[in-house]
Amino acid sequence: MQPEDIARIEYDLLLEAIDRRYGFNFRHYSQVSFKRRLRHFMALQTITAIIVIFFPACSTIPTIFRNFFSISRSP
């Protein structure tokens, strides 16, 4: 499987997980905008792959999503 295929799967899973867990459906947002914000968020959190968002230390999960949502609100 190619890295871009893996990234697409991880992206789709992230959108599904956020919607199912937190009730925020980002699937209809501009993919370009959402991915730009996601890359920015990942850089700030020093996350190298989307899948890492799913498996951080358990105590940091709420902090990670709080940070993501606060970054997503800024321009």
N, C-alpha and C positions, 0 to 999 in steps of 0.2 A: 504494500500500500504506500502511496506517495505521501510526503509530508503535507501537501495541500489537502489531500483527501482526509487525512487524520484531523487537520485543523478544522475542516468543514464539519466533520462529525462532532468534534468537541464543541464547536460553536452552536450547532443545533441542540446538543444536549444541554448546554448552558442555558439557552433560551427556554427550553422545556423545563428545566429544573427551577429556574427563577419564577416562571409562571406557576408551576404546580406548588412550590413551597411558599412563595411570598405573594402570589396573585398579581405580579407585574408581567404583563404580556408585551414584550418588546418585539415580537415577530413582525409587526406591521410598521415598525420604525424603519427609517432608511438604513439599509445594511451598511452603507459607507459611513454614515454618521455613527451608528452603534459600534462598528468595528474600530473606528478611530478612537472613540471614548474607551472602548475595551483595551486597546493597545496602550493608551495613556494610563489607564488604571493599572494595567499589568506592569508597566514601567515604574510607576510610583511604588508599587508593592513588591517590586523585583521578582515578579512572576514570569517564568520563561515559557510556559505553555498553559493553555486554557484548562487542561485537565488538573493542573495543580490547584486550581480554585476549588475543585471538588474534594481534595484530600489534604488540606492544611492541618496543622495541629488543631484539635477540636476546640480548644479555648479561643482560637482566633476567628472562627467562622462568623460570629455576629459582627465583629469589628470589620472584617473584610467586606461583608455586604453593606454595612453602614457606610464605609468609605466609598464603595462603588456607587451607591445611590446618591451620595452627596456630590461626587464628581460628575455623575450623569446629569445633574441639574444645572451645572455651570455651562456656559457657552463654549 
